[in-house]
Amino acid sequence: MSTWLYLKCLDHDPELWADSESGQHLYDLPDIRADIANRDVLVAAAKAYAWPSEHFRANTVRFLVSHPKCRIGIGDEYGHEHPVTAAGTQQPTERTKP
């Protein structure tokens, strides 16, 4: 069964959800978590025009480029929250100032 997974920016009120999915199944969560953990590298690569060719990863990177310093969450099409790390905790990041 498919469960579309989306990134969301937790520093907006209300939370801002990505327009495009970052995964299609719950087994995609480890890859999404790894991308969030390595976002500095992925954002730098994207800014150097090295975009990933894989559909879901490109969607993830596009969202991370738009929210480079924001706290990121993961949600699915049914409104369920998923932890950003396997342990269920997220490292705090500095909130971007408007």
N, C-alpha and C positions, 0 to 999 in steps of 0.2 A: 504494500500500500504506500502511496506517495504521501509525504508530509513536506510541503514546501517550507523551507527555512529562510528567514529574512534577517538581515542585520537591522538594528535600530539605534538611533542616537539617543542616549539617555540624558543628554544635556539640553534638550529642547522640552518645552512644556506646552502641549503634550509631546510625548516621544515622537520622533520623526522616523518612520519606517522606510526602508529602502524600497524603491520602485521595482527592483528586480531581485529574484531569489538567489541565495548563495548556496543552496543545496536542495535536493529533492527527497532525501531520505534521512532518517535519524542517524544512519551510519555515516553520513557526511559531516556530522558534528566534529569529529576529531580534526578534519581538514580545515573546517571553518575556524575552530579554536586556534589551530596553528597559524592560520593567516592573521588572526587578530593579534596573537602573541608576537608575530614577526612584522607587524604593520609598518614599522619604520623602514625596514628594508624594502617591503613591497611598494610603499608610497614613493620612496626615493627612486626605485626602478621605474615606476610608472611615470614619474616626472622626467625621467631620462628616455621616455618613449619605449620602454621595454614592458609592454603590456602582456599579460598571460593570454595564451590562445584558448585555454579551456573556458567554456561558457560561464560556469558558476564562479570560478575563481576570478574571472574578469569582472563579474558583477560585484564580488566582494571588494576587489581592489578599487573599483570605481567609487564605491561608497566610502571606503577608508580614505581615499584621496580627498573626498569632500568633507571628511570629519577627522582630520589627522590627529587632533589632540582631545577629542571628545571621548566620554565614556561610551563604550559600545555594548549593546546587549544582543541577544539572539531570541527570536520568537518564531512561531510557526503560524501557518494559515488558520489554525484553530484557536489562536490566542494564547497558547501555552508558552511559558518562558522556559528557556534552556540555559544552563550555566555556561559562562564564557570560558571557564577552565574545567577540567575534569573533576576537580575537587569541589567545584561549585562556588569558588570565590574569584573575584576579579581584582587585579591590582589597581589601586586608585590612580587616576591620571588627573592632571591639572585641568580644570574646566576652562575652556576657551572663553575669553572675554569678548563681548560684542564690540 
